[in-house]
Amino acid sequence: MFVARVLKSILTSTMDSFKKDTHRYAFAMVNAARSMPAEIAEKLDHIKQLRFNVQLHALRKRINRRIT
């Protein structure tokens, strides 16, 4: 019963249930790619914003690593 409940929660998760931007970006891309090609899905505004946040976080992390 526990396994079924966990599987159900995984399958019914929404984009907002993910805490990390990388997970939100991947989930949004999967959902969009179901109905359109991935190249077109990457041009959607909300996916662009998620990708920007992921790239900004990686840049800040790289800069902080270089400074310290």
N, C-alpha and C positions, 0 to 999 in steps of 0.2 A: 504494500500500500504506500509506503514511504517513497519507493522508487517511482511509482506511478505519479505521485504528487510532484516530485522533483521534475520528472519529464514534462509534465503538464506545465509547470511554471517556466521551464526553459522554452518550450514551444510557444507559449503565449506571451513571452516577454516583449516589451515595447522598446523603442529607441531610448526613451527617457529613463529606462530602468538601468542603463549602463552608466557607470560613474566616470569612466575614462573617455576622453574624446576619440581615442583611436578605436575603441569599441563602437562608439556612436557612429563614427565615419564608416566603419566596415558594415555595420548593420544597415545604415542608410543606403550604402552602395548595393548591398545584396537585395534589398527591397526594390530599389529603383531598377536594377538590372533584370529583375523578373519581367518587367514590362517594356524595357527598351534596351538598346545596346549600351554597354558600359561607357563608351566614349561620350554619348549624349547624356547619360546619367551624371557624369562628372561635371557637366556644364550647368547643372541645376544650382540655384543660388544657395540653398541650405547645405548642399554637399560641398560647394566651394568654401563656405564659411567653416564647416567642420574640418576640411582639409587644411585651411589656413591656420586654424587653432592648433592642429596637430603639428604642422610645420613650425609654427612659432614656439611651441613648447620644446620641440627638439632643438631649435636654434638657441633658445635661452639655456637649455641644459648644456649644450656644447660650449657656449660662451662662459658659463659659470665653471665648467670643468677646466677650461683653459686659464681662467683667472686664479683659481685656487690652487 
